């Protein structure tokens, strides 16, 4: 896994704008190299703010949206169209306003599927979709995502991987059902840490003073992923912590970051 780098912006608004611009550059570069690109989206306040800024950015038209695969890191196990679903919020913020190929938008499962709609069955369906998109040699049968966006929770969770929960011990499955999540709703579907680590780049987003301690723990060299899930979210070639000044206010001693004053 790559060692994390930290980039700090003055406030949440500028963080969202800068992250949106960074997404454009990353996707355009990937499409220039291969003709297509892939991204894993996250929910939460800052994650959706980034998508909203991307929707407004003139540079967004540099992306060939029809040649982009869109995945999610996790989803609240709620009916399709529920306003609390990450997919619903992402569609409203960005996806419905750009020319995506519907077959390349890979929403996570919702209740009521053909197999009875259990979150376990939904997780397996999503894992099958990942396997179908993977190339020979991709570890765990997961595509090598160009970028995976993750929000960092105040308890250090990423996706729907919460501290000390069983999903953090998973080494063989790419997608799992999550029960008893400590924040509502309790039932979710999530990529596992091995699936997240298949991404070429992992970007962890955090804004606000309430995230400062979680960021500090995630960057501490002694942190373990079972106790601090964000410490286990790393990209194969690059890991970025994209922060505002408040979230960066308690960085581990000796750590410096561009933009930090």
C-alpha positions in Angstrom: 0.0 0.0 0.0 1.1 3.6 -0.7 2.1 5.9 2.2 -0.5 8.6 2.7 0.1 12.2 1.7 -1.9 15.1 3.2 -3.2 18.2 1.4 -5.0 20.9 3.5 -7.4 23.5 2.2 -8.5 26.6 4.1 -12.2 25.6 4.4 -14.7 22.9 3.4 -15.9 24.9 0.4 -12.5 25.2 -1.1 -11.8 21.6 -0.3 -14.8 20.5 -2.3 -13.8 22.7 -5.3 -10.2 21.5 -5.3 -11.3 17.8 -5.0 -13.7 18.3 -7.9 -10.9 19.7 -10.0 -8.6 16.9 -9.0 -11.2 14.3 -10.1 -11.5 15.9 -13.5 -7.7 15.7 -14.0 -7.5 12.1 -12.7 -10.4 10.8 -15.0 -9.1 12.7 -18.0 -5.6 11.2 -17.6 -7.0 7.7 -17.2 -9.2 8.1 -20.3 -6.3 9.4 -22.3 -4.3 6.4 -21.3 -6.9 3.6 -21.7 -10.0 5.1 -23.3 -12.1 4.7 -20.1 -12.0 5.3 -16.4 -13.6 4.2 -13.1 -14.4 5.9 -9.9 -15.8 4.8 -6.5 -18.1 7.4 -5.0 -18.8 8.2 -1.3 -21.7 9.8 0.5 -21.7 12.2 3.4 -21.7 15.9 3.5 -18.3 16.5 2.0 -18.6 13.7 -0.5 -21.8 15.0 -2.0 -20.4 18.6 -1.9 -17.5 17.5 -4.1 -20.0 16.1 -6.6 -22.0 19.3 -6.6 -18.9 21.3 -7.2 -18.0 19.0 -10.1 -21.4 19.5 -11.6 -20.8 23.3 -11.6 -17.2 23.2 -12.9 -16.7 24.2 -16.5 -13.8 21.6 -16.7 -16.3 18.8 -16.1 -16.9 18.6 -19.9 -13.3 17.5 -20.4 -14.4 14.1 -19.0 -15.9 11.6 -21.4 -18.8 10.7 -19.1 -20.0 7.9 -21.4 -16.7 6.1 -20.9 -16.8 6.2 -17.1 -17.7 3.4 -14.7 -19.3 4.6 -11.5 -19.2 2.4 -8.4 -20.0 3.0 -4.7 -18.0 2.3 -1.6 -21.1 1.6 0.5 -24.8 2.1 0.6 -27.6 2.4 3.1 -29.8 -0.6 2.6 -32.9 1.5 1.8 -35.4 1.4 -1.1 -34.4 2.7 -4.5 -35.0 6.5 -4.6 -34.9 6.9 -0.8 -33.4 10.4 -0.2 -30.9 8.9 2.4 -29.3 6.6 -0.2 -25.9 7.6 -1.4 -27.0 6.8 -4.9 -30.0 9.2 -4.7 -27.9 12.0 -3.4 -25.1 11.5 -6.0 -27.7 11.4 -8.8 -29.2 14.7 -7.7 -25.8 16.4 -7.2 -24.1 15.2 -10.4 -24.9 12.0 -12.1 -28.3 12.9 -13.6 -26.8 16.0 -15.2 -24.0 14.4 -17.2 -24.0 11.9 -20.1 -23.3 8.7 -18.3 -24.0 5.3 -19.9 -26.7 3.8 -17.6 -25.1 0.3 -18.0 -21.9 1.7 -16.4 -23.5 3.2 -13.3 -23.3 0.4 -10.8 -25.7 1.2 -7.9 -25.5 -0.9 -4.8 -28.5 -3.1 -4.0 -31.8 -2.1 -2.5 -34.4 -4.2 -0.7 -36.8 -6.2 -2.8 -34.4 -7.8 -5.3 -35.3 -11.0 -7.2 -33.4 -13.2 -4.7 -35.5 -12.1 -1.8 -33.8 -8.8 -1.2 -31.5 -9.7 1.7 -28.5 -7.5 2.1 -26.3 -10.6 2.0 -27.7 -11.6 -1.4 -27.3 -8.0 -2.6 -23.7 -7.9 -1.5 -23.0 -11.1 -3.5 -24.7 -9.5 -6.6 -22.5 -6.5 -6.3 -19.4 -8.7 -5.9 -20.5 -10.5 -9.1 -20.7 -7.2 -10.9 -17.2 -6.3 -9.7 -15.9 -9.7 -10.9 -17.4 -9.2 -14.3 -15.7 -5.8 -14.7 -12.3 -7.0 -13.4 -9.4 -7.9 -15.7 -7.4 -11.1 -15.4 -5.0 -10.7 -12.6 -7.0 -8.1 -10.7 -6.8 -9.2 -7.0 -9.9 -10.4 -5.3 -11.8 -10.1 -8.6 -12.2 -6.4 -8.2 -11.4 -3.8 -10.9 -8.4 -1.6 -10.4 -10.4 1.6 -9.8 -8.7 4.7 -10.9 -9.8 6.6 -7.8 -11.8 5.6 -4.7 -13.3 8.4 -2.7 -14.0 7.9 1.0 -15.3 10.1 3.7 -13.7 9.7 7.1 -16.3 9.5 10.0 -15.6 11.0 13.4 -15.2 7.4 14.7 -12.7 6.7 11.9 -15.1 4.7 9.8 -14.8 4.6 6.0 -17.5 3.3 3.7 -19.7 1.3 6.1 -16.7 -0.3 7.9 -17.0 0.7 11.6 -14.4 0.2 14.2 -14.2 -3.3 15.7 -17.0 -4.7 13.5 -16.7 -8.2 11.8 -16.4 -6.8 8.3 -12.9 -5.4 9.2 -11.6 -9.0 9.5 -12.8 -9.9 6.0 -9.9 -10.9 3.6 -11.7 -13.0 0.9 -14.9 -11.2 0.0 -15.0 -7.8 -1.8 -18.5 -6.8 -0.6 -20.3 -7.6 2.7 -23.6 -6.9 4.4 -23.3 -4.8 7.5 -25.7 -5.2 10.4 -25.9 -3.2 13.6 -24.0 -0.1 12.3 -23.7 2.4 15.1 -25.2 5.2 13.0 -28.6 4.9 11.2 -29.6 3.0 9.3 -28.1 -0.1 10.9 -28.2 -2.2 7.8 -25.9 -1.4 4.9 -23.8 -2.9 2.2 -20.1 -2.1 1.9 -16.9 -2.7 0.1 -14.3 -4.4 2.3 -10.8 -3.0 2.9 -9.2 -5.5 0.4 -11.6 -4.2 -2.3 -10.8 -0.6 -1.4 -7.1 -1.3 -1.6 -7.5 -2.5 -5.2 -7.9 1.1 -6.3 -4.9 2.8 -7.8 -5.6 5.9 -5.8 -7.6 6.3 -2.5 -8.7 9.8 -1.5 -9.9 10.3 2.1 -12.0 13.4 2.5 -12.6 15.1 5.9 -13.8 18.5 6.9 -14.6 20.1 10.2 -13.2 20.0 13.8 -15.3 17.0 14.6 -13.1 14.9 12.2 -9.8 16.1 13.5 -9.2 13.4 16.0 -10.2 10.7 13.5 -7.8 12.1 11.0 -5.0 12.1 13.6 -5.7 8.5 14.5 -5.8 7.4 10.8 -2.4 9.0 10.2 -0.8 7.7 13.3 1.9 5.1 12.4 0.7 2.7 15.1 -2.9 2.7 14.0 -4.5 -0.7 13.1 -7.4 -1.0 10.7 -9.6 -3.0 13.0 -9.6 -0.2 15.6 -9.1 2.6 13.0 -10.7 1.6 9.7 -9.4 4.8 7.9 -5.9 3.6 8.7 -6.4 0.6 6.5 -7.8 2.5 3.4 -4.8 2.9 1.1 -4.3 3.0 -2.6 -1.9 0.8 -4.6 -0.1 3.8 -6.1 -1.3 6.8 -4.1 -3.2 7.7 -0.9 -4.4 11.2 -0.3 -5.9 12.8 2.8 -7.8 15.8 1.4 -8.7 18.0 4.4 -9.8 21.4 5.4 -7.9 23.3 8.1 -10.2 22.3 10.9 -9.9 18.6 10.1 -6.2 19.0 10.0 -5.9 20.7 13.3 -4.6 17.7 15.2 -2.2 16.0 12.7 0.4 13.7 14.3 3.5 15.5 15.5 6.1 16.1 12.8 3.7 15.7 9.9 3.6 18.5 7.5 1.2 19.1 4.6 1.0 21.4 1.6 -1.4 24.3 2.4 -1.2 23.9 6.2 -0.6 27.2 7.9 
